[in-house]
């Protein structure tokens, strides 16, 4: 009996000692070093080897960590990414982290400001970084500014399309030419050298706000392009197209020259008919006035204007300049439709190698004219392409089409009238719109994708 009580007493003593020592043990734990995680494989090794505080199918967590000497806390580990808060109890943590990103990724860092936060984003071949600092727009980061960090790891695939962003230089000062479109109660149709460049908005035909990056249609700074605009009446309350442009409408178009940092270098106004108009309403002998934003161009059937653009860009592309005159080609539309049919077959057969060959030149030119400095990189776009192939189980094509040939005859585009794009790759809860610009190589007579 005495032996039993002695044993129980000993166990209680040991338990008490463990309880007393546990806080010291926890406090003595070293923070998890997170900056050594630079590949998906290294991250998976850490994720699988540690249980941290929680061990379930969704996440594992740890109280604290260090990311490139920046103290962080509340670290949550998921299968291919971790997220955490910066430890703002340590002074200037947010400043330290922002400075690290600016110094380490000068050509690969995109900074965007929202009203209540500033977002620093880096996309590399093996991982992406998103640091969100809780600071108001236009304000400086303070010594106790809070923030969150998220680092996601991706599989590195050796493919010519995926490799492009690593092979090309980035140019943060390269100029992008952006057309800003703002319309209400009128429908804009815009062409660049005869090729339609504005996406269709079936869900909202009378209101349109969009940014169109024109570098896609610009081969060099010496060659001008002709922009043409047509504004037609919008839709009335009954869903019918109005016969004339209403007073309650407006349109505004301008071009901004912007570098990759987001700095507006130059602005060119093209059109603005927005006005403050007033209607006089007489009801039962009483006169009332209704004032609103509208236009003085009302009663017109449409509004048309042109602009010749000669943009100063920092690249020179071959593009379609060695293409044949497509105005002389017989059965061009049928040839383009056959190309799409063959491309659809490649999607359904998951033939990534053949698709890579067909898309390579267009990808190369794309990451040249966007200076390889946008948030979208070729390896990320390649991952989207792989996802499309893995998830698509059928193809849908437009039945009503219109063929457009550029003013110089070298570029062709098959517009889908009854669809948002000519080709649609369809999966479970997934639709990918696919449409290309084509030219025919003057030397080989081959129909090729160029945009």
LINTAFEN-V533939 format. One record per residue. RES is the residue in one small letter. PSI is psi in whole degrees, -180 to 180 (NA if undefined). D_FIRST is the distance of its C-alpha to the first C-alpha in Angstrom with 2 decimals. Layout:
RES;PSI;D_FIRST + RES;PSI;D_FIRST
This chain:
x;-45;0.00 + x;-36;3.79 + x;-40;5.33 + x;-49;5.14 + x;-36;6.46 + x;-40;8.59 + x;-45;9.96 + x;-41;10.87 + x;-39;12.41 + x;-42;14.32 + x;-44;15.66 + x;-39;16.89 + x;-43;18.52 + x;-42;20.25 + x;-42;21.42 + x;-41;22.80 + x;-42;24.61 + x;-41;26.11 + x;-41;27.29 + x;-34;28.91 + x;-23;30.51 + x;-47;31.75 + x;-39;34.78 + x;-38;35.82 + x;-44;35.58 + x;-45;37.67 + x;-29;40.14 + x;-9;40.44 + x;135;41.39 + x;143;44.98 + x;145;47.36 + x;128;48.41 + x;117;51.82 + x;-14;54.09 + x;-9;57.52 + x;-7;56.92 + x;99;57.08 + x;-4;60.75 + x;160;60.73 + x;-36;59.15 + x;-43;57.53 + x;-35;55.87 + x;-44;54.65 + x;-35;53.25 + x;-44;51.37 + x;-43;49.65 + x;-43;49.06 + x;-27;47.43 + x;-15;45.35 + x;138;43.66 + x;-22;41.54 + x;-138;41.72 + x;-33;40.07 + x;146;41.07 + x;93;41.55 + x;-177;43.69 + x;-11;47.07 + x;-47;49.06 + x;166;48.12 + x;153;45.75 + x;162;45.64 + x;149;44.96 + x;-34;45.11 + x;165;47.73 + x;177;50.16 + x;127;53.34 + x;106;56.59 + x;49;59.28 + x;8;57.75 + x;121;57.77 + x;130;54.39 + x;165;53.34 + x;172;50.40 + x;55;49.06 + x;124;49.95 + x;130;49.91 + x;125;50.47 + x;-179;52.22 + x;-39;53.46 + x;14;56.68 + x;159;56.56 + x;154;54.49 + x;151;55.13 + x;172;53.93 + x;147;54.94 + x;150;56.31 + x;91;54.34 + x;-4;56.86 + x;-21;54.70 + x;124;56.18 + x;142;59.81 + x;26;62.61 + x;-44;60.39 + x;-41;62.83 + x;-42;65.78 + x;-43;64.18 + x;-43;63.55 + x;-42;67.06 + x;-38;68.62 + x;-46;66.71 + x;-41;68.01 + x;-37;71.55 + x;-40;71.59 + x;-34;69.93 + x;59;71.72 + x;-30;75.11 + x;5;76.90 + x;18;74.15 + x;128;72.90 + x;126;73.92 + x;125;73.30 + x;144;73.74 + x;134;73.53 + x;177;72.53 + x;-38;72.73 + x;1;69.11 + x;158;68.15 + x;127;69.49 + x;122;68.59 + x;124;68.74 + x;132;68.84 + x;132;69.05 + x;118;69.41 + x;179;69.18 + x;-41;69.19 + x;-14;65.43 + x;160;64.08 + x;150;65.15 + x;132;64.12 + x;115;64.38 + x;120;63.71 + x;111;64.22 + x;131;64.70 + x;79;64.53 + x;137;67.85 + x;152;70.86 + x;131;74.03 + x;-7;76.18 + x;159;73.53 + x;150;72.02 + x;134;68.38 + x;174;66.61 + x;-22;63.81 + x;21;61.19 + x;134;62.63 + x;166;60.05 + x;167;60.38 + x;149;58.96 + x;136;59.25 + x;127;59.30 + x;120;59.81 + x;138;60.51 + x;144;60.87 + x;155;63.38 + x;133;64.23 + x;120;67.16 + x;133;69.82 + x;99;72.77 + x;142;75.73 + x;-38;79.18 + x;-46;78.81 + x;-31;75.34 + x;-15;76.48 + x;-45;79.40 + x;-26;77.67 + x;-27;76.40 + x;-26;79.89 + x;147;81.88 + x;150;82.06 + x;148;81.06 + x;96;83.53 + x;-16;82.09 + x;0;85.64 + x;141;87.18 + x;127;88.98 + x;136;88.09 + x;113;90.77 + x;127;89.25 + x;122;91.19 + x;127;89.74 + x;124;90.67 + x;117;90.32 + x;152;92.02 + x;128;91.98 + x;14;93.96 + x;152;95.73 + x;119;94.74 + x;137;95.13 + x;125;96.32 + x;137;96.44 + x;144;97.88 + x;111;97.80 + x;39;100.95 + x;-3;101.09 + x;125;97.42 + x;135;95.28 + x;1;92.36 + x;130;90.63 + x;151;87.83 + x;144;88.36 + x;76;86.54 + x;-30;86.80 + x;-13;84.19 + x;85;86.23 + x;-10;89.90 + x;-3;91.20 + x;133;88.83 + x;122;88.18 + x;121;86.40 + x;152;85.94 + x;125;86.11 + x;116;88.03 + x;119;87.76 + x;-10;91.24 + x;-28;90.52 + x;-28;90.02 + x;2;93.80 + x;121;94.97 + x;-33;95.79 + x;175;96.95 + x;-12;98.28 + x;-26;101.92 + x;113;101.94 + x;157;102.15 + x;149;100.79 + x;120;102.31 + x;130;100.06 + x;142;101.46 + x;137;100.07 + x;124;100.77 + x;121;99.41 + x;161;99.89 + x;151;99.12 + x;-153;95.60 + x;136;94.35 + x;-178;95.15 + x;-19;92.83 + x;4;93.81 + x;11;92.84 + x;147;96.45 + x;128;97.90 + x;152;100.12 + x;-19;103.79 + x;162;103.99 + x;125;101.79 + x;160;100.58 + x;-34;100.83 + x;67;97.09 + x;165;96.30 + x;165;96.22 + x;142;95.67 + x;128;94.82 + x;134;94.82 + x;161;94.39 + x;135;93.41 + x;135;90.90 + x;117;90.68 + x;140;87.03 + x;176;85.20 + x;-20;81.69 + x;-10;80.30 + x;4;81.60 + x;130;84.46 + x;113;87.56 + x;-36;90.46 + x;149;93.25 + x;135;93.91 + x;117;96.95 + x;132;97.75 + x;-43;99.29 + x;141;99.59 + x;107;98.56 + x;18;100.13 + x;128;97.47 + x;164;99.27 + x;105;98.73 + x;159;100.86 + x;131;101.71 + x;138;102.74 + x;122;105.01 + x;122;104.17 + x;119;106.56 + x;116;105.06 + x;42;107.00 + x;-5;109.23 + x;137;106.35 + x;128;105.92 + x;157;102.46 + x;134;101.42 + x;116;98.58 + x;141;97.72 + x;169;95.42 + x;122;95.04 + x;-148;97.57 + x;153;100.59 + x;3;104.35 + x;11;104.74 + x;160;104.28 + x;-10;106.76 + x;149;106.86 + x;-35;106.08 + x;169;104.25 + x;130;104.00 + x;140;104.59 + x;163;104.49 + x;160;104.03 + x;127;102.75 + x;121;103.37 + x;125;100.29 + x;92;100.53 + x;142;97.03 + x;98;96.19 + x;160;93.38 + x;44;91.99 + x;164;92.26 + x;124;94.82 + x;150;94.10 + x;-46;96.13 + x;-128;94.89 + x;15;97.59 + x;-22;100.51 + x;24;101.47 + x;159;101.37 + x;164;104.22 + x;105;106.10 + x;-14;104.21 + x;-17;107.03 + x;-2;108.93 + x;130;106.14 + x;144;106.65 + x;38;103.72 + x;-42;101.40 + x;-42;99.28 + x;-37;98.81 + x;-39;97.83 + x;-42;95.19 + x;-37;93.78 + x;-37;93.57 + x;-46;91.70 + x;-40;89.15 + x;-43;88.87 + x;-38;88.19 + x;-39;85.66 + x;-40;83.88 + x;-35;83.64 + x;-37;82.01 + x;-48;79.39 + x;-27;78.55 + x;2;78.42 + x;36;76.17 + x;80;78.71 + x;-32;77.54 + x;-45;79.69 + x;-39;82.96 + x;-39;82.06 + x;-45;81.34 + x;-40;84.85 + x;-34;86.48 + x;-11;84.67 + x;-51;84.69 + x;-38;87.95 + x;-37;87.22 + x;-44;83.75 + x;-45;85.31 + x;-37;87.89 + x;-47;85.39 + x;-2;83.14 + x;-47;86.30 + x;-16;87.78 + x;10;84.50 + x;17;84.14 + x;31;80.73 + x;10;79.39 + x;171;78.24 + x;-34;74.70 + x;122;75.39 + x;163;75.33 + x;-35;76.54 + x;-30;73.07 + x;-41;71.81 + x;-35;74.85 + x;-37;74.34 + x;-37;70.79 + x;-38;72.38 + x;-44;74.81 + x;-41;72.05 + x;-42;70.27 + x;-45;73.53 + x;-38;73.98 + x;-30;70.42 + x;-9;70.58 + x;133;74.20 + x;-6;75.04 + x;165;78.57 + x;137;81.60 + x;136;83.79 + x;155;87.29 + x;147;89.73 + x;-28;92.71 + x;124;94.96 + x;163;95.75 + x;126;98.23 + x;129;99.16 + x;134;99.66 + x;136;101.46 + x;163;101.55 + x;-34;104.78 + x;-1;105.39 + x;2;104.66 + x;-13;101.87 + x;140;98.72 + x;146;97.78 + x;129;95.20 + x;105;94.69 + x;136;93.69 + x;123;91.72 + x;-40;93.26 + x;4;90.90 + x;167;87.68 + x;-14;86.15 + x;161;86.61 + x;-41;88.44 + x;138;85.35 + x;123;81.87 + x;124;78.87 + x;132;76.58 + x;-168;72.89 + x;115;70.12 + x;37;70.26 + x;129;72.35 + x;130;76.07 + x;118;77.74 + x;133;81.36 + x;124;83.49 + x;145;87.05 + x;160;89.02 + x;138;92.24 + x;156;94.40 + x;165;97.27 + x;120;99.23 + x;127;99.46 + x;-25;103.14 + x;-39;102.80 + x;-11;100.65 + x;22;101.41 + x;134;97.65 + x;123;96.14 + x;149;93.29 + x;135;90.60 + x;-21;91.11 + x;NA;89.10
